[in-house]
Amino acid sequence: MGLFSTEINSLEDLFVHELRDLYDAEHRILDALPKMADAAHEPKLKRGFTEHREQTLGQVKRLEQIFSELDIDAKRHTCDAMKGLIDEGESLMNADAPAEVKDAALISAAQRVEHYEIAGYGTLRTFARRLGHNHAAELLQQTLDEEGETDKRLTHLATSYVNPRAA
């Protein structure tokens, strides 16, 4: 079996494939964020996960808008990478560790997810531009900007509060 389970013959096919992959990834994140918030001990981290879930709902709506505007079926393509990242995060959530260390682990897992999304949205935005899907590219850039800000907030939380306590 090749890299893709569906036939991809053009950049447009690849764009649709990756769009569906990120659509699935975002749905998986929606399911994981409440668990992460429950597992977090630091109040700012709990609040961050809760707020990011609301932001993720908006990101899903943007993807659905792109599907609609481009007349593409809004279907999910299983994102094996996000499944793996979330599984790793759940293992860390269930680890026998002090609260401060567990919070550091949650941030680590969350940043891995953010970095995956940043890579995915950046690539998809570039494809959209190349294909002339300018409004889709603008919507994808909005999400890319949000993911970058979330990563910065996680870094600040880690370096200012969580990691010093974990050390």
TIFI-350416 format. One line per 10 residues: number of its first residue (from 1); their letters; for each residue y, z, x of N, C-alpha, C. Coordinates in Angstrom, 3 decimals, decimal comma, m for minus. Each point is the difference from the previous one (the first is absolute). Layout:
// residues N
NUM) A) Y Z X Y Z X Y Z X; ... .
END
This chain:
// residues 167
1) MGLFSTEINS) m1,170 0,000 0,836 1,170 0,000 m0,836 1,238 0,000 0,885; 0,988 m0,780 m0,361 1,219 m0,105 0,779 0,951 1,146 m0,269; 1,175 m0,150 0,505 1,035 1,014 m0,144 0,370 0,211 m1,461; m0,014 m1,045 m0,773 0,415 0,086 m1,400 m1,179 m0,312 m0,909; m0,049 0,714 m1,126 m1,080 m0,232 m0,952 0,337 m1,142 m0,949; 1,218 m0,492 0,046 0,400 m1,131 m0,819 0,416 m1,127 0,926; 0,017 m1,197 m0,552 0,374 m1,139 0,815 1,518 m0,032 0,177; 0,424 m0,155 1,231 1,425 m0,046 0,313 0,241 m1,274 0,793; 0,713 m0,922 m0,635 0,228 m1,303 0,612 1,456 m0,264 0,355; 0,869 0,922 m0,353 1,425 m0,239 0,241 0,718 1,333 0,174 .
11) LEDLFVHELR) 1,237 m0,086 0,453 0,814 1,200 0,116 0,243 0,609 m1,381; 0,119 m0,837 m1,006 0,171 0,497 m1,377 m1,224 0,805 m0,425; m1,198 m0,498 0,291 m1,228 0,742 m0,315 m0,017 1,344 0,733; 0,396 m0,017 1,264 0,028 1,226 0,788 1,030 0,964 m0,571; 1,156 m0,503 m0,411 1,040 0,822 m0,609 m0,545 0,710 m1,239; m0,669 m0,736 m0,868 m0,550 0,590 m1,225 m1,067 1,043 0,349; m0,850 m0,319 0,948 m1,044 0,934 0,427 0,617 1,302 0,491; 0,994 m0,098 0,871 0,640 1,184 0,565 0,800 0,770 m1,049; 0,596 m0,713 m0,939 0,725 0,641 m1,096 m0,965 0,858 m0,831; m1,154 m0,537 m0,293 m1,004 0,746 m0,776 m0,568 1,165 0,807 .
21) DLYDAEHRIL) m0,120 m0,184 1,296 m0,472 1,070 0,877 0,985 1,173 m0,028; 1,286 m0,285 0,136 1,010 1,063 m0,037 0,104 0,625 m1,391; m0,227 m0,785 m1,015 0,010 0,521 m1,370 m1,104 1,052 m0,156; m1,165 m0,296 0,540 m1,097 0,971 m0,021 0,339 1,216 0,859; 0,570 m0,235 1,164 0,364 1,104 0,898 0,963 0,953 m0,694; 1,008 m0,539 m0,672 0,978 0,855 m0,681 m0,654 0,824 m1,110; m0,930 m0,588 m0,727 m0,701 0,760 m1,041 m0,829 1,131 0,616; m0,612 m0,252 1,121 m0,774 1,045 0,687 0,919 1,128 0,471; 1,177 m0,368 0,469 0,974 0,998 0,439 0,464 0,842 m1,185; 0,224 m0,648 m1,143 0,388 0,743 m1,204 m1,025 1,080 m0,336 .
31) DALPKMADAA) m1,266 m0,311 0,178 m1,062 0,972 m0,275 m0,059 1,103 1,059; 0,315 m0,341 1,241 m0,135 0,956 1,104 1,181 0,976 0,095; 1,195 m0,441 m0,336 1,181 0,842 0,215 m0,027 1,342 m0,730; m0,463 0,083 m1,248 m0,065 1,328 m0,628 m0,948 0,950 0,732; m1,092 m0,529 0,523 m0,943 0,824 0,764 0,650 0,488 1,286; 0,778 m0,871 0,629 0,681 0,379 1,232 1,053 1,062 m0,280; 0,720 m0,157 m1,100 1,007 1,002 m0,377 m0,665 1,346 m0,257; m1,137 m0,008 m0,679 m0,722 1,242 m0,275 m0,497 0,657 1,284; m0,400 m0,811 0,974 m0,550 0,538 1,243 1,081 0,498 0,959; 1,230 m0,484 m0,164 1,084 0,380 0,907 0,441 1,437 m0,259 .
41) HEPKLKRGFT) 0,386 0,680 1,065 0,495 1,372 m0,101 1,521 0,063 0,128; 0,553 m0,806 0,879 1,449 m0,046 0,222 0,673 m0,568 m1,263; 0,908 0,739 m0,620 0,647 m0,468 m1,242 0,683 m1,362 0,137; 0,632 m0,254 1,138 0,667 m1,296 0,187 m1,011 m1,139 0,063; m1,162 0,276 0,540 m1,050 m1,012 0,063 m0,562 m0,256 m1,391; m0,266 1,059 m0,748 m0,462 m0,148 m1,387 0,966 m0,864 m0,797; 1,288 0,347 0,104 1,030 m0,727 m0,738 0,059 m1,461 0,453; m0,133 m0,221 1,301 0,016 m1,360 0,526 m1,123 m0,853 m0,563; m1,198 0,565 m0,083 m1,122 m0,758 m0,558 0,230 m0,302 m1,480; 0,536 0,961 m0,716 0,278 m0,200 m1,423 1,070 m1,071 m0,201 .
51) EHREQTLGQV) 1,060 0,071 0,789 1,065 m1,001 m0,099 m0,499 m1,381 0,405; m0,865 m0,053 1,015 m0,500 m1,304 0,442 m0,895 m0,634 m1,069; m0,660 0,820 m0,787 m0,804 m0,569 m1,090 0,900 m0,731 m0,989; 1,141 0,591 m0,319 0,946 m0,660 m0,909 0,495 m1,307 0,615; 0,289 0,026 1,282 0,445 m1,208 0,683 m1,106 m1,060 m0,014; m1,236 0,431 0,186 m1,130 m0,926 0,015 m0,175 m0,673 m1,359; 0,265 0,733 m1,083 m0,049 m0,614 m1,330 0,982 m1,172 m0,082; 1,181 0,177 0,572 0,980 m1,087 0,035 m0,470 m1,162 0,860; m0,693 0,295 1,076 m0,518 m1,053 0,875 m1,077 m0,812 m0,707; m0,833 0,676 m0,789 m1,012 m0,704 m0,792 0,685 m0,923 m1,002 .
61) KRLEQIFSEL) 1,052 0,493 m0,629 0,741 m0,828 m0,969 0,612 m1,228 0,674; 0,485 0,165 1,233 0,529 m1,156 0,731 m1,093 m1,033 0,260; m1,170 0,477 0,399 m1,111 m0,936 0,220 m0,346 m0,716 m1,293; m0,023 0,731 m1,099 m0,293 m0,621 m1,303 1,078 m1,018 m0,374; 1,241 0,285 0,357 1,086 m0,951 m0,249 m0,225 m1,281 0,799; m0,430 0,147 1,244 m0,283 m1,178 0,826 m1,138 m0,805 m0,610; m1,070 0,677 m0,391 m1,103 m0,706 m0,649 0,520 m0,790 m1,200; 0,781 0,646 m0,826 0,504 m0,623 m1,222 0,910 m1,189 0,313; 0,966 0,198 0,900 0,949 m1,065 0,328 m0,674 m1,216 0,615; m1,082 0,227 0,747 m0,702 m1,109 0,652 m1,192 m0,496 m0,814 .
71) DIDAKRHTCD) m0,156 0,561 m1,216 m1,083 m0,389 m0,903 m1,375 0,151 0,668; m0,206 1,179 0,585 m1,251 0,349 0,666 m0,614 1,154 m0,782; m1,318 m0,063 m0,220 m0,681 1,113 m0,661 0,139 1,254 0,856; 0,431 1,080 m0,618 0,165 1,275 0,706 m1,358 0,682 0,109; m0,782 m0,470 0,952 m1,323 0,572 0,231 0,012 0,744 1,322; m0,879 0,983 0,086 m0,138 0,764 1,235 m1,146 m0,570 0,825; 0,259 m0,155 1,282 m1,039 m0,340 0,965 m0,247 1,267 0,813; m1,236 0,458 0,033 m0,313 1,266 0,664 0,576 0,037 1,410; 0,808 1,010 0,251 0,604 0,208 1,313 m0,876 0,990 0,766; m0,937 m0,540 0,760 m0,923 0,853 0,755 0,730 0,866 1,022 .
81) AMKGLIDEGE) 1,066 m0,521 0,565 0,756 0,782 0,987 0,596 1,245 m0,648; 0,601 m0,150 m1,170 0,599 1,158 m0,666 m1,087 0,968 m0,459; m1,120 m0,527 m0,446 m1,117 0,886 m0,350 m0,358 0,874 1,192; m0,094 m0,612 1,170 m0,358 0,744 1,205 1,060 1,013 0,389; 1,261 m0,392 m0,062 1,077 0,925 0,343 0,029 1,194 m0,946; m0,219 m0,257 m1,270 0,004 1,096 m0,977 m1,227 0,888 0,186; m1,140 m0,603 0,285 m1,199 0,810 0,276 0,218 0,919 1,197; 0,618 m0,524 1,057 0,295 0,827 1,173 0,948 1,137 m0,373; 1,006 m0,326 m0,795 0,944 1,025 m0,444 m0,664 1,082 m0,821; m0,936 m0,395 m0,872 m0,713 0,986 m0,809 m0,883 0,891 0,864 .
91) SLMNADAPAE) m0,583 m0,563 1,047 m0,783 0,818 0,927 0,878 1,058 0,647; 1,210 m0,391 0,370 0,927 0,956 0,606 0,441 1,060 m1,007; 0,195 m0,413 m1,247 0,405 0,960 m1,036 m1,064 1,063 m0,213; m1,247 m0,402 0,171 m1,123 0,911 m0,252 m0,445 0,755 1,250; 0,671 m0,248 1,117 m0,380 0,657 1,255 0,306 1,497 m0,076; m0,802 0,757 0,715 0,224 1,437 0,106 1,013 0,215 1,117; 1,275 0,127 m0,399 1,077 0,112 0,992 1,098 0,882 m0,572; 0,798 0,610 0,872 1,150 0,768 m0,488 0,955 m0,907 m0,784; 0,743 0,594 m0,915 0,893 m0,749 m0,884 0,969 m0,894 0,779; 0,566 0,525 1,085 0,976 m0,763 0,766 m0,640 m1,229 0,650 .
101) VKDAALISAA) m1,219 0,174 0,482 m0,714 m1,111 0,632 m0,390 m1,023 m1,058; m0,401 0,487 m1,158 m0,356 m0,913 m1,096 1,209 m0,831 m0,415; 1,177 0,619 m0,049 1,207 m0,754 m0,335 0,288 m1,074 1,060; m0,189 0,343 1,268 0,196 m0,989 1,072 m0,995 m1,156 m0,167; m1,222 0,325 m0,381 m1,010 m1,036 m0,222 0,373 m0,884 m1,186; 0,542 0,594 m1,046 0,429 m0,784 m1,162 1,114 m0,975 0,370; 0,935 0,458 0,812 1,071 m0,894 0,437 m0,575 m1,127 0,849; m0,919 0,325 0,878 m0,636 m1,024 0,830 m0,676 m1,055 m0,868; m0,743 0,445 m1,001 m0,680 m0,933 m0,903 1,012 m0,833 m0,786; 1,055 0,649 m0,476 1,012 m0,709 m0,777 0,712 m1,050 0,849 .
111) QRVEHYEIAG) 0,265 0,327 1,261 0,678 m0,976 0,851 m0,897 m1,191 0,320; m1,283 0,221 0,108 m0,912 m1,138 0,199 0,064 m0,935 m1,200; 0,042 0,577 m1,191 0,124 m0,797 m1,222 1,324 m0,762 0,013; 1,087 0,692 0,334 1,315 m0,646 0,028 0,024 m1,155 0,993; m0,585 0,205 1,164 0,015 m1,052 1,015 m0,808 m1,211 m0,461; m1,105 0,236 m0,681 m0,775 m1,111 m0,562 0,845 m0,767 m1,009; 0,687 0,752 m0,869 0,831 m0,656 m1,013 1,163 m0,757 0,642; 0,624 0,571 1,000 1,104 m0,673 0,678 m0,479 m1,334 0,580; m1,158 0,016 0,633 m0,555 m1,242 0,555 m0,298 m1,003 m1,114; m0,607 0,472 m1,073 m0,362 m0,889 m1,102 1,203 m0,592 m0,701 .
121) YGTLRTFARR) 0,970 0,846 m0,318 1,183 m0,498 m0,702 0,851 m0,898 0,891; 0,076 0,311 1,287 0,752 m0,859 0,906 m0,609 m1,396 0,088; m1,304 m0,051 0,112 m0,694 m1,283 0,067 0,167 m0,763 m1,310; m0,203 0,692 m1,111 0,096 m0,652 m1,310 1,417 m0,518 m0,256; 1,001 0,766 0,399 1,397 m0,443 m0,141 0,241 m1,277 0,800; m0,555 m0,039 1,218 0,160 m1,182 0,846 m0,687 m1,209 m0,627; m1,192 0,196 m0,549 m0,683 m1,091 m0,704 0,840 m0,483 m1,176; 0,531 0,947 m0,769 0,798 m0,364 m1,185 1,202 m0,854 0,417; 0,669 0,385 1,061 1,145 m0,792 0,482 m0,429 m1,403 0,384; m1,087 m0,095 0,741 m0,499 m1,307 0,456 m0,373 m0,887 m1,184 .
131) LGHNHAAELL) m0,525 0,607 m1,054 m0,440 m0,751 m1,182 1,140 m0,282 m0,974; 1,184 0,503 0,291 1,132 m0,230 m0,894 0,044 0,935 m1,193; m0,770 1,069 0,052 0,007 1,004 m1,079 1,074 1,043 0,336; 1,245 m0,434 m0,097 1,103 0,818 0,498 0,180 1,312 m0,757; m0,145 m0,025 m1,313 0,157 1,251 m0,743 m1,150 0,951 0,319; m1,195 m0,542 0,122 m1,151 0,828 0,394 0,262 0,631 1,367; 0,561 m0,783 0,918 0,306 0,528 1,337 1,000 1,147 m0,094; 0,997 m0,121 m0,873 0,981 1,080 m0,186 m0,671 1,259 m0,543; m0,887 m0,168 m0,973 m0,706 1,154 m0,575 m0,904 0,658 1,034; m0,678 m0,812 0,778 m0,875 0,535 1,046 0,814 0,718 1,071 .
141) QQTLDEEGET) 1,195 m0,514 0,309 0,874 0,661 0,973 0,451 1,365 m0,514; 0,263 0,103 m1,297 0,381 1,297 m0,571 m1,103 1,027 0,240; m1,229 m0,404 m0,263 m1,124 0,906 0,212 m0,170 0,304 1,485; 0,135 m1,000 0,832 m0,105 0,203 1,442 1,038 1,018 0,474; 1,210 m0,097 m0,506 1,048 0,961 0,360 m0,378 1,414 m0,451; m0,533 0,119 m1,195 m0,415 1,314 m0,505 m1,109 0,594 0,846; m0,967 m0,825 0,377 m1,110 0,499 0,815 0,502 0,467 1,369; 0,944 m0,734 0,567 0,576 0,412 1,276 0,735 1,331 m0,110; 0,737 0,189 m1,091 0,704 1,265 m0,222 m0,985 1,150 m0,187; m1,078 m0,250 m0,719 m1,020 1,035 m0,189 m0,596 0,400 1,340 .
151) DKRLTHLATS) m0,275 m0,976 0,847 m0,540 0,301 1,323 0,981 0,854 0,803; 1,281 m0,321 m0,073 1,017 0,786 0,719 0,061 1,429 m0,536; m0,080 0,156 m1,319 0,029 1,350 m0,583 m1,222 0,803 0,430; m1,160 m0,653 0,047 m1,206 0,691 0,450 0,131 0,433 1,459; 0,561 m0,865 0,825 0,202 0,346 1,408 0,937 1,199 0,122; 1,080 m0,017 m0,746 0,953 1,119 0,039 m0,673 1,297 m0,453; m0,754 m0,070 m1,083 m0,689 1,178 m0,513 m1,004 0,529 1,033; m0,709 m0,900 0,629 m0,986 0,399 1,007 0,675 0,656 1,194; 1,024 m0,640 0,534 0,606 0,511 1,236 0,886 1,217 m0,237; 0,585 0,120 m1,182 0,921 1,109 m0,274 m0,674 1,254 m0,566 .
161) YVNPRAA) m1,067 m0,182 m0,763 m0,600 1,140 m0,700 m1,488 0,165 0,307; m0,751 m1,019 m0,297 m1,452 0,152 m0,059 m0,639 0,142 1,379; 0,273 m0,930 0,890 m0,651 0,060 1,309 0,346 1,245 0,803; 1,269 0,445 m0,007 0,286 1,268 0,711 m0,793 1,169 m0,547; m0,179 0,065 m1,307 m0,783 1,093 m0,595 m1,488 m0,153 0,328; m0,462 m1,241 0,033 m1,421 m0,242 0,302 m0,320 0,345 1,454; 0,986 m0,181 0,867 m0,218 0,273 1,432 m0,068 1,502 0,235 .
END
